[in-house]
Amino acid sequence: MLYRMSGSRAEIDIGLGQTVISGAQRTEIGAVSLRGRFMFGEAVSMDILPTWGSGLDDCELALHWGRQFGSLKIGYRRLSSPSAALGGPFAGFALYF
């Protein structure tokens, strides 16, 4: 479930749902997220996406540049649990058609 509030320079999303982690075993965790997007112009925005679950924290901070036919996103993401943590930079490219 997602509730979105948006304006000309900012967008806030509140989400309730489930995070699923699968590998050697499958784990399903109820989760709450609060995403913020702040626009600095027509093509540039900054996103922050924290998500909290039962013992699981996931946070992403990214800079997004997009045009009509594609976009580029660079940022940092950290996923942590009581026993382990993963984190590091990422980059992605998308084409729209």
Backbone as XML, in Angstrom:
<?xml version="1.0"?>
<chain id="A" units="angstrom">
  <residue number="1" name="MET">
    <atom name="N" x="0.855" y="-1.156" z="0.000"/>
    <atom name="CA" x="0.000" y="0.000" z="0.000"/>
    <atom name="C" x="0.906" y="1.226" z="0.000"/>
  </residue>
  <residue number="2" name="LEU">
    <atom name="N" x="0.583" y="2.211" z="-0.791"/>
    <atom name="CA" x="1.396" y="3.410" z="-0.933"/>
    <atom name="C" x="0.501" y="4.642" z="-0.953"/>
  </residue>
  <residue number="3" name="TYR">
    <atom name="N" x="0.909" y="5.657" z="-0.199"/>
    <atom name="CA" x="0.224" y="6.947" z="-0.217"/>
    <atom name="C" x="1.234" y="7.978" z="-0.688"/>
  </residue>
  <residue number="4" name="ARG">
    <atom name="N" x="0.943" y="8.712" z="-1.749"/>
    <atom name="CA" x="1.874" y="9.668" z="-2.341"/>
    <atom name="C" x="1.314" y="11.084" z="-2.243"/>
  </residue>
  <residue number="5" name="MET">
    <atom name="N" x="2.181" y="12.006" z="-1.772"/>
    <atom name="CA" x="1.857" y="13.427" z="-1.735"/>
    <atom name="C" x="2.923" y="14.122" z="-2.579"/>
  </residue>
  <residue number="6" name="SER">
    <atom name="N" x="2.528" y="14.894" z="-3.579"/>
    <atom name="CA" x="3.526" y="15.506" z="-4.450"/>
    <atom name="C" x="3.181" y="16.955" z="-4.744"/>
  </residue>
  <residue number="7" name="GLY">
    <atom name="N" x="4.252" y="17.718" z="-4.956"/>
    <atom name="CA" x="4.143" y="19.113" z="-5.341"/>
    <atom name="C" x="5.110" y="19.374" z="-6.480"/>
  </residue>
  <residue number="8" name="SER">
    <atom name="N" x="5.374" y="20.633" z="-6.773"/>
    <atom name="CA" x="6.239" y="20.952" z="-7.900"/>
    <atom name="C" x="7.711" y="20.710" z="-7.585"/>
  </residue>
  <residue number="9" name="ARG">
    <atom name="N" x="8.132" y="20.728" z="-6.327"/>
    <atom name="CA" x="9.541" y="20.565" z="-5.957"/>
    <atom name="C" x="9.821" y="19.382" z="-5.032"/>
  </residue>
  <residue number="10" name="ALA">
    <atom name="N" x="8.782" y="18.737" z="-4.499"/>
    <atom name="CA" x="9.000" y="17.629" z="-3.565"/>
    <atom name="C" x="7.887" y="16.597" z="-3.681"/>
  </residue>
  <residue number="11" name="GLU">
    <atom name="N" x="8.221" y="15.390" z="-3.303"/>
    <atom name="CA" x="7.273" y="14.285" z="-3.312"/>
    <atom name="C" x="7.569" y="13.413" z="-2.096"/>
  </residue>
  <residue number="12" name="ILE">
    <atom name="N" x="6.550" y="13.043" z="-1.340"/>
    <atom name="CA" x="6.703" y="12.201" z="-0.168"/>
    <atom name="C" x="5.790" y="10.987" z="-0.351"/>
  </residue>
  <residue number="13" name="ASP">
    <atom name="N" x="6.346" y="9.790" z="-0.160"/>
    <atom name="CA" x="5.580" y="8.543" z="-0.250"/>
    <atom name="C" x="5.652" y="7.822" z="1.085"/>
  </residue>
  <residue number="14" name="ILE">
    <atom name="N" x="4.517" y="7.342" z="1.557"/>
    <atom name="CA" x="4.461" y="6.517" z="2.759"/>
    <atom name="C" x="3.984" y="5.144" z="2.332"/>
  </residue>
  <residue number="15" name="GLY">
    <atom name="N" x="4.756" y="4.114" z="2.633"/>
    <atom name="CA" x="4.420" y="2.771" z="2.187"/>
    <atom name="C" x="4.332" y="1.773" z="3.327"/>
  </residue>
  <residue number="16" name="LEU">
    <atom name="N" x="3.394" y="0.868" z="3.225"/>
    <atom name="CA" x="3.256" y="-0.268" z="4.140"/>
    <atom name="C" x="3.221" y="-1.519" z="3.287"/>
  </residue>
  <residue number="17" name="GLY">
    <atom name="N" x="3.993" y="-2.515" z="3.666"/>
    <atom name="CA" x="3.997" y="-3.726" z="2.855"/>
    <atom name="C" x="4.863" y="-4.798" z="3.446"/>
  </residue>
  <residue number="18" name="GLN">
    <atom name="N" x="5.522" y="-5.530" z="2.583"/>
    <atom name="CA" x="6.292" y="-6.682" z="2.987"/>
    <atom name="C" x="7.610" y="-6.715" z="2.224"/>
  </residue>
  <residue number="19" name="THR">
    <atom name="N" x="8.702" y="-6.963" z="2.936"/>
    <atom name="CA" x="9.998" y="-7.175" z="2.331"/>
    <atom name="C" x="10.249" y="-8.671" z="2.289"/>
  </residue>
  <residue number="20" name="VAL">
    <atom name="N" x="10.654" y="-9.180" z="1.141"/>
    <atom name="CA" x="10.923" y="-10.606" z="0.974"/>
    <atom name="C" x="12.400" y="-10.777" z="0.650"/>
  </residue>
  <residue number="21" name="ILE">
    <atom name="N" x="13.083" y="-11.586" z="1.448"/>
    <atom name="CA" x="14.490" y="-11.910" z="1.222"/>
    <atom name="C" x="14.556" y="-13.398" z="0.938"/>
  </residue>
  <residue number="22" name="SER">
    <atom name="N" x="15.117" y="-13.757" z="-0.225"/>
    <atom name="CA" x="15.195" y="-15.175" z="-0.555"/>
    <atom name="C" x="16.618" y="-15.527" z="-0.964"/>
  </residue>
  <residue number="23" name="GLY">
    <atom name="N" x="16.989" y="-16.714" z="-0.681"/>
    <atom name="CA" x="18.314" y="-17.255" z="-0.969"/>
    <atom name="C" x="18.289" y="-18.701" z="-0.523"/>
  </residue>
  <residue number="24" name="ALA">
    <atom name="N" x="19.134" y="-19.048" z="0.446"/>
    <atom name="CA" x="19.101" y="-20.397" z="1.004"/>
    <atom name="C" x="17.780" y="-20.645" z="1.717"/>
  </residue>
  <residue number="25" name="GLN">
    <atom name="N" x="17.173" y="-19.581" z="2.235"/>
    <atom name="CA" x="15.842" y="-19.664" z="2.828"/>
    <atom name="C" x="15.065" y="-18.408" z="2.456"/>
  </residue>
  <residue number="26" name="ARG">
    <atom name="N" x="13.768" y="-18.444" z="2.672"/>
    <atom name="CA" x="12.906" y="-17.309" z="2.326"/>
    <atom name="C" x="12.410" y="-16.663" z="3.619"/>
  </residue>
  <residue number="27" name="THR">
    <atom name="N" x="12.556" y="-15.338" z="3.713"/>
    <atom name="CA" x="12.117" y="-14.593" z="4.884"/>
    <atom name="C" x="11.198" y="-13.469" z="4.429"/>
  </residue>
  <residue number="28" name="GLU">
    <atom name="N" x="10.052" y="-13.356" z="5.074"/>
    <atom name="CA" x="9.100" y="-12.289" z="4.784"/>
    <atom name="C" x="8.956" y="-11.426" z="6.033"/>
  </residue>
  <residue number="29" name="ILE">
    <atom name="N" x="9.115" y="-10.116" z="5.869"/>
    <atom name="CA" x="9.097" y="-9.183" z="6.987"/>
    <atom name="C" x="8.146" y="-8.042" z="6.659"/>
  </residue>
  <residue number="30" name="GLY">
    <atom name="N" x="7.266" y="-7.709" z="7.574"/>
    <atom name="CA" x="6.431" y="-6.530" z="7.408"/>
    <atom name="C" x="7.314" y="-5.298" z="7.403"/>
  </residue>
  <residue number="31" name="ALA">
    <atom name="N" x="7.015" y="-4.316" z="6.553"/>
    <atom name="CA" x="7.892" y="-3.156" z="6.404"/>
    <atom name="C" x="7.106" y="-1.861" z="6.258"/>
  </residue>
  <residue number="32" name="VAL">
    <atom name="N" x="7.740" y="-0.773" z="6.695"/>
    <atom name="CA" x="7.219" y="0.583" z="6.552"/>
    <atom name="C" x="8.302" y="1.405" z="5.854"/>
  </residue>
  <residue number="33" name="SER">
    <atom name="N" x="7.930" y="2.194" z="4.861"/>
    <atom name="CA" x="8.908" y="3.043" z="4.181"/>
    <atom name="C" x="8.383" y="4.472" z="4.086"/>
  </residue>
  <residue number="34" name="LEU">
    <atom name="N" x="9.321" y="5.408" z="4.011"/>
    <atom name="CA" x="8.994" y="6.821" z="3.894"/>
    <atom name="C" x="9.982" y="7.418" z="2.901"/>
  </residue>
  <residue number="35" name="ARG">
    <atom name="N" x="9.556" y="7.538" z="1.648"/>
    <atom name="CA" x="10.438" y="8.014" z="0.585"/>
    <atom name="C" x="10.249" y="9.507" z="0.376"/>
  </residue>
  <residue number="36" name="GLY">
    <atom name="N" x="11.353" y="10.202" z="0.183"/>
    <atom name="CA" x="11.310" y="11.610" z="-0.155"/>
    <atom name="C" x="12.057" y="11.848" z="-1.453"/>
  </residue>
  <residue number="37" name="ARG">
    <atom name="N" x="11.483" y="12.619" z="-2.344"/>
    <atom name="CA" x="12.148" y="13.020" z="-3.587"/>
    <atom name="C" x="12.085" y="14.540" z="-3.657"/>
  </residue>
  <residue number="38" name="PHE">
    <atom name="N" x="13.261" y="15.136" z="-3.877"/>
    <atom name="CA" x="13.369" y="16.584" z="-3.929"/>
    <atom name="C" x="13.925" y="16.973" z="-5.290"/>
  </residue>
  <residue number="39" name="MET">
    <atom name="N" x="13.175" y="17.762" z="-6.051"/>
    <atom name="CA" x="13.536" y="18.131" z="-7.409"/>
    <atom name="C" x="14.328" y="19.442" z="-7.415"/>
  </residue>
  <residue number="40" name="PHE">
    <atom name="N" x="15.459" y="19.439" z="-8.151"/>
    <atom name="CA" x="16.310" y="20.616" z="-8.260"/>
    <atom name="C" x="16.227" y="21.251" z="-9.636"/>
  </residue>
  <residue number="41" name="GLY">
    <atom name="N" x="15.351" y="20.783" z="-10.448"/>
    <atom name="CA" x="15.168" y="21.268" z="-11.803"/>
    <atom name="C" x="14.306" y="20.267" z="-12.540"/>
  </residue>
  <residue number="42" name="GLU">
    <atom name="N" x="14.177" y="20.444" z="-13.827"/>
    <atom name="CA" x="13.336" y="19.554" z="-14.617"/>
    <atom name="C" x="13.890" y="18.137" z="-14.692"/>
  </residue>
  <residue number="43" name="ALA">
    <atom name="N" x="15.218" y="17.977" z="-14.658"/>
    <atom name="CA" x="15.812" y="16.665" z="-14.896"/>
    <atom name="C" x="16.578" y="16.093" z="-13.711"/>
  </residue>
  <residue number="44" name="VAL">
    <atom name="N" x="16.799" y="16.848" z="-12.628"/>
    <atom name="CA" x="17.645" y="16.400" z="-11.521"/>
    <atom name="C" x="16.841" y="16.320" z="-10.228"/>
  </residue>
  <residue number="45" name="SER">
    <atom name="N" x="16.996" y="15.205" z="-9.512"/>
    <atom name="CA" x="16.330" y="15.050" z="-8.219"/>
    <atom name="C" x="17.211" y="14.240" z="-7.282"/>
  </residue>
  <residue number="46" name="MET">
    <atom name="N" x="16.912" y="14.350" z="-5.988"/>
    <atom name="CA" x="17.582" y="13.559" z="-4.970"/>
    <atom name="C" x="16.520" y="12.724" z="-4.265"/>
  </residue>
  <residue number="47" name="ASP">
    <atom name="N" x="16.803" y="11.433" z="-4.079"/>
    <atom name="CA" x="15.874" y="10.520" z="-3.424"/>
    <atom name="C" x="16.480" y="10.017" z="-2.124"/>
  </residue>
  <residue number="48" name="ILE">
    <atom name="N" x="15.649" y="9.922" z="-1.095"/>
    <atom name="CA" x="16.027" y="9.220" z="0.121"/>
    <atom name="C" x="14.909" y="8.229" z="0.415"/>
  </residue>
  <residue number="49" name="LEU">
    <atom name="N" x="15.293" y="6.979" z="0.647"/>
    <atom name="CA" x="14.313" y="5.921" z="0.839"/>
    <atom name="C" x="14.703" y="5.050" z="2.028"/>
  </residue>
  <residue number="50" name="PRO">
    <atom name="N" x="14.266" y="5.408" z="3.232"/>
    <atom name="CA" x="14.476" y="4.519" z="4.371"/>
    <atom name="C" x="13.305" y="3.537" z="4.502"/>
  </residue>
  <residue number="51" name="THR">
    <atom name="N" x="13.622" y="2.292" z="4.848"/>
    <atom name="CA" x="12.621" y="1.250" z="5.067"/>
    <atom name="C" x="12.956" y="0.537" z="6.369"/>
  </residue>
  <residue number="52" name="TRP">
    <atom name="N" x="11.940" y="0.340" z="7.191"/>
    <atom name="CA" x="12.129" y="-0.332" z="8.469"/>
    <atom name="C" x="11.238" y="-1.558" z="8.528"/>
  </residue>
  <residue number="53" name="GLY">
    <atom name="N" x="11.798" y="-2.653" z="9.048"/>
    <atom name="CA" x="11.051" y="-3.875" z="9.236"/>
    <atom name="C" x="11.395" y="-4.468" z="10.589"/>
  </residue>
  <residue number="54" name="SER">
    <atom name="N" x="10.928" y="-5.633" z="10.852"/>
    <atom name="CA" x="11.185" y="-6.317" z="12.118"/>
    <atom name="C" x="12.654" y="-6.734" z="12.177"/>
  </residue>
  <residue number="55" name="GLY">
    <atom name="N" x="13.511" y="-5.857" z="12.713"/>
    <atom name="CA" x="14.934" y="-6.147" z="12.818"/>
    <atom name="C" x="15.727" y="-5.851" z="11.563"/>
  </residue>
  <residue number="56" name="LEU">
    <atom name="N" x="15.110" y="-5.277" z="10.543"/>
    <atom name="CA" x="15.779" y="-5.000" z="9.275"/>
    <atom name="C" x="15.653" y="-3.518" z="8.954"/>
  </residue>
  <residue number="57" name="ASP">
    <atom name="N" x="16.778" y="-2.874" z="8.659"/>
    <atom name="CA" x="16.781" y="-1.477" z="8.234"/>
    <atom name="C" x="17.430" y="-1.395" z="6.859"/>
  </residue>
  <residue number="58" name="ASP">
    <atom name="N" x="16.810" y="-0.643" z="5.952"/>
    <atom name="CA" x="17.305" y="-0.483" z="4.589"/>
    <atom name="C" x="17.200" y="0.998" z="4.250"/>
  </residue>
  <residue number="59" name="CYS">
    <atom name="N" x="18.307" y="1.618" z="3.853"/>
    <atom name="CA" x="18.274" y="3.043" z="3.517"/>
    <atom name="C" x="19.051" y="3.287" z="2.229"/>
  </residue>
  <residue number="60" name="GLU">
    <atom name="N" x="18.457" y="4.068" z="1.346"/>
    <atom name="CA" x="19.081" y="4.424" z="0.069"/>
    <atom name="C" x="19.045" y="5.941" z="-0.088"/>
  </residue>
  <residue number="61" name="LEU">
    <atom name="N" x="20.179" y="6.509" z="-0.489"/>
    <atom name="CA" x="20.296" y="7.923" z="-0.804"/>
    <atom name="C" x="20.858" y="8.015" z="-2.214"/>
  </residue>
  <residue number="62" name="ALA">
    <atom name="N" x="20.164" y="8.702" z="-3.125"/>
    <atom name="CA" x="20.579" y="8.684" z="-4.532"/>
    <atom name="C" x="20.322" y="10.019" z="-5.219"/>
  </residue>
  <residue number="63" name="LEU">
    <atom name="N" x="21.134" y="10.278" z="-6.226"/>
    <atom name="CA" x="20.967" y="11.412" z="-7.115"/>
    <atom name="C" x="20.481" y="10.867" z="-8.457"/>
  </residue>
  <residue number="64" name="HIS">
    <atom name="N" x="19.413" y="11.442" z="-8.993"/>
    <atom name="CA" x="18.756" y="10.936" z="-10.198"/>
    <atom name="C" x="18.762" y="12.024" z="-11.269"/>
  </residue>
  <residue number="65" name="TRP">
    <atom name="N" x="19.206" y="11.682" z="-12.466"/>
    <atom name="CA" x="19.173" y="12.585" z="-13.616"/>
    <atom name="C" x="18.412" y="11.872" z="-14.716"/>
  </residue>
  <residue number="66" name="GLY">
    <atom name="N" x="17.330" y="12.488" z="-15.226"/>
    <atom name="CA" x="16.524" y="11.823" z="-16.235"/>
    <atom name="C" x="16.010" y="12.762" z="-17.299"/>
  </residue>
  <residue number="67" name="ARG">
    <atom name="N" x="15.824" y="12.212" z="-18.467"/>
    <atom name="CA" x="15.241" y="12.899" z="-19.615"/>
    <atom name="C" x="14.116" y="12.028" z="-20.168"/>
  </residue>
  <residue number="68" name="GLN">
    <atom name="N" x="13.589" y="12.396" z="-21.319"/>
    <atom name="CA" x="12.438" y="11.704" z="-21.892"/>
    <atom name="C" x="12.734" y="10.244" z="-22.215"/>
  </residue>
  <residue number="69" name="PHE">
    <atom name="N" x="13.941" y="9.922" z="-22.690"/>
    <atom name="CA" x="14.217" y="8.559" z="-23.152"/>
    <atom name="C" x="15.146" y="7.760" z="-22.247"/>
  </residue>
  <residue number="70" name="GLY">
    <atom name="N" x="15.625" y="8.336" z="-21.140"/>
    <atom name="CA" x="16.513" y="7.588" z="-20.273"/>
    <atom name="C" x="16.834" y="8.327" z="-18.995"/>
  </residue>
  <residue number="71" name="SER">
    <atom name="N" x="17.461" y="7.608" z="-18.055"/>
    <atom name="CA" x="17.849" y="8.223" z="-16.795"/>
    <atom name="C" x="19.079" y="7.528" z="-16.225"/>
  </residue>
  <residue number="72" name="LEU">
    <atom name="N" x="19.765" y="8.233" z="-15.348"/>
    <atom name="CA" x="20.942" y="7.747" z="-14.653"/>
    <atom name="C" x="20.730" y="7.988" z="-13.166"/>
  </residue>
  <residue number="73" name="LYS">
    <atom name="N" x="21.078" y="6.996" z="-12.356"/>
    <atom name="CA" x="20.905" y="7.107" z="-10.912"/>
    <atom name="C" x="22.183" y="6.614" z="-10.244"/>
  </residue>
  <residue number="74" name="ILE">
    <atom name="N" x="22.753" y="7.426" z="-9.337"/>
    <atom name="CA" x="23.922" y="7.014" z="-8.560"/>
    <atom name="C" x="23.612" y="7.275" z="-7.094"/>
  </residue>
  <residue number="75" name="GLY">
    <atom name="N" x="24.142" y="6.410" z="-6.229"/>
    <atom name="CA" x="23.848" y="6.612" z="-4.817"/>
    <atom name="C" x="24.557" y="5.626" z="-3.926"/>
  </residue>
  <residue number="76" name="TYR">
    <atom name="N" x="24.045" y="5.524" z="-2.702"/>
    <atom name="CA" x="24.586" y="4.640" z="-1.684"/>
    <atom name="C" x="23.416" y="3.934" z="-1.011"/>
  </residue>
  <residue number="77" name="ARG">
    <atom name="N" x="23.571" y="2.648" z="-0.724"/>
    <atom name="CA" x="22.517" y="1.875" z="-0.067"/>
    <atom name="C" x="23.126" y="1.056" z="1.060"/>
  </residue>
  <residue number="78" name="ARG">
    <atom name="N" x="22.413" y="0.998" z="2.183"/>
    <atom name="CA" x="22.856" y="0.205" z="3.328"/>
    <atom name="C" x="21.681" y="-0.628" z="3.831"/>
  </residue>
  <residue number="79" name="LEU">
    <atom name="N" x="21.921" y="-1.918" z="3.992"/>
    <atom name="CA" x="20.946" y="-2.875" z="4.500"/>
    <atom name="C" x="21.551" y="-3.495" z="5.749"/>
  </residue>
  <residue number="80" name="SER">
    <atom name="N" x="20.856" y="-3.413" z="6.878"/>
    <atom name="CA" x="21.415" y="-3.955" z="8.111"/>
    <atom name="C" x="20.370" y="-4.728" z="8.895"/>
  </residue>
  <residue number="81" name="SER">
    <atom name="N" x="20.855" y="-5.749" z="9.580"/>
    <atom name="CA" x="20.054" y="-6.571" z="10.472"/>
    <atom name="C" x="20.821" y="-6.660" z="11.792"/>
  </residue>
  <residue number="82" name="PRO">
    <atom name="N" x="20.255" y="-7.281" z="12.815"/>
    <atom name="CA" x="20.991" y="-7.393" z="14.074"/>
    <atom name="C" x="22.317" y="-8.150" z="13.952"/>
  </residue>
  <residue number="83" name="SER">
    <atom name="N" x="22.456" y="-9.041" z="12.970"/>
    <atom name="CA" x="23.668" y="-9.863" z="12.884"/>
    <atom name="C" x="24.603" y="-9.515" z="11.727"/>
  </residue>
  <residue number="84" name="ALA">
    <atom name="N" x="24.171" y="-8.690" z="10.771"/>
    <atom name="CA" x="25.019" y="-8.393" z="9.613"/>
    <atom name="C" x="24.581" y="-7.084" z="8.959"/>
  </residue>
  <residue number="85" name="ALA">
    <atom name="N" x="25.489" y="-6.538" z="8.135"/>
    <atom name="CA" x="25.171" y="-5.317" z="7.388"/>
    <atom name="C" x="25.856" y="-5.362" z="6.030"/>
  </residue>
  <residue number="86" name="LEU">
    <atom name="N" x="25.175" y="-4.854" z="5.028"/>
    <atom name="CA" x="25.715" y="-4.694" z="3.681"/>
    <atom name="C" x="25.550" y="-3.236" z="3.286"/>
  </residue>
  <residue number="87" name="GLY">
    <atom name="N" x="26.525" y="-2.683" z="2.606"/>
    <atom name="CA" x="26.394" y="-1.304" z="2.172"/>
    <atom name="C" x="27.408" y="-0.985" z="1.100"/>
  </residue>
  <residue number="88" name="GLY">
    <atom name="N" x="27.095" y="-0.006" z="0.276"/>
    <atom name="CA" x="28.034" y="0.420" z="-0.736"/>
    <atom name="C" x="27.379" y="1.271" z="-1.799"/>
  </residue>
  <residue number="89" name="PRO">
    <atom name="N" x="28.202" y="1.837" z="-2.677"/>
    <atom name="CA" x="27.690" y="2.681" z="-3.748"/>
    <atom name="C" x="27.048" y="1.845" z="-4.858"/>
  </residue>
  <residue number="90" name="PHE">
    <atom name="N" x="26.171" y="2.483" z="-5.636"/>
    <atom name="CA" x="25.556" y="1.818" z="-6.785"/>
    <atom name="C" x="25.351" y="2.836" z="-7.894"/>
  </residue>
  <residue number="91" name="ALA">
    <atom name="N" x="25.157" y="2.338" z="-9.082"/>
    <atom name="CA" x="24.837" y="3.161" z="-10.241"/>
    <atom name="C" x="23.893" y="2.365" z="-11.143"/>
  </residue>
  <residue number="92" name="GLY">
    <atom name="N" x="22.984" y="3.056" z="-11.785"/>
    <atom name="CA" x="22.049" y="2.390" z="-12.689"/>
    <atom name="C" x="21.675" y="3.297" z="-13.847"/>
  </residue>
  <residue number="93" name="PHE">
    <atom name="N" x="21.300" y="2.675" z="-14.956"/>
    <atom name="CA" x="20.904" y="3.382" z="-16.162"/>
    <atom name="C" x="19.631" y="2.748" z="-16.674"/>
  </residue>
  <residue number="94" name="ALA">
    <atom name="N" x="18.662" y="3.552" z="-17.070"/>
    <atom name="CA" x="17.400" y="3.031" z="-17.608"/>
    <atom name="C" x="17.090" y="3.702" z="-18.936"/>
  </residue>
  <residue number="95" name="LEU">
    <atom name="N" x="16.543" y="2.926" z="-19.865"/>
    <atom name="CA" x="16.047" y="3.431" z="-21.150"/>
    <atom name="C" x="14.532" y="3.318" z="-21.141"/>
  </residue>
  <residue number="96" name="TYR">
    <atom name="N" x="13.844" y="4.333" z="-21.604"/>
    <atom name="CA" x="12.382" y="4.341" z="-21.672"/>
    <atom name="C" x="11.950" y="4.283" z="-23.128"/>
  </residue>
  <residue number="97" name="PHE">
    <atom name="N" x="11.020" y="3.363" z="-23.423"/>
    <atom name="CA" x="10.481" y="3.286" z="-24.786"/>
    <atom name="C" x="9.051" y="2.841" z="-24.737"/>
  </residue>
</chain>
